[in-house]
Amino acid sequence: MTGDDVAGLVCGMLFCGGSTFVVLWSVLLRGIFIVEPRTAHVLFYWGKYSRTLTEPGIHFVIPIGLVRQIVSTRDTVLQIPLTTVVEQQGNPIQVSAVAVYRVSDAARAIIDIQGYQRFVANQASAVLKTVCAHYPYESRDPRAPTLKQESDEIIEALKANLQEQVKNAGIQVVLVRLNDLTYAPEIAQSMLLRQQAQAMVDARRTLVEGAVETTADALARLEGAGLHLSHNSKQRLATSLTLLLCAGDRGDHHNTVVTRGARGH
């Protein structure tokens, strides 16, 4: 072997060694990655789950046979689209909602569920329909939970029911709130007329209650001032005052009635 042959062999070995080093270094570099805050890196080796990394910073793992999936654990806002629901009293309403959730178990969200975002959205829509069907849109009882007032009981029911449906997917529900809430277009006009009629009845009831209280106070003040009236006079005065107070815009007409009654006695 000549000197030139030896030199060629040494150069070849160095070249092969350098190439091996470059390849090895490139492979090792694939195992270095950064975990950002509120993210989870789920590691699989040869198709088998290994572990989940959530600690922020630089991490190194053996890259051979590795598959790494990144899942955000930040709070996610889900807009539940407008849907038609039949509420407790049988009236069709249109309702939408907003849900806030986060991934609490990244491995379960990836392994057990195919597309956890779509899964949560579908479950949220179903829960919204189910819960709204158990409560009335509005009620005459101020203590009864209603969708219109969005009582704490309804908010808790929405959150608890959705959490029950998505717990197996490693999802934590933070909040569910109603967004849009109206009667369905086909009955909106009828319900508006009913609300107006009810408001008129309530206003009349308030007016009558106020008139009765004012009349009773007036009679009591007359007695306190030493003006003692007969039973018949009290009845006539109470009737006239009640008619006058309940007259509203027709007060002038009832002033005439009171004046005539006073002149007659």
Secondary structure, DSSP 8 states (H G I E B T S, - for coil): --HHHHHHHHHHHHHHHHHHHHHHHHHHHTTEEEE-TTEEEEEEETTEEEEEE-S-EEEE---TTEEEEEEE-S-EEEEEEEEEEE-TTS-EEEEEEEEEEEES-HHHHHHT-SSHHHHHHHHHHHHHHHHHTTS-S--S-TTS--TTTT-HHHHHHHHHHHHHHHGGGTEEEEEEEEEEEEE-HHHHHHHHHHHHHHHHHHHHHHHHHHHHHHHHHHHHHHHHTT----HHHHHHHHHHHHHHHHHGGGHHHHHHHHHHHHHH-
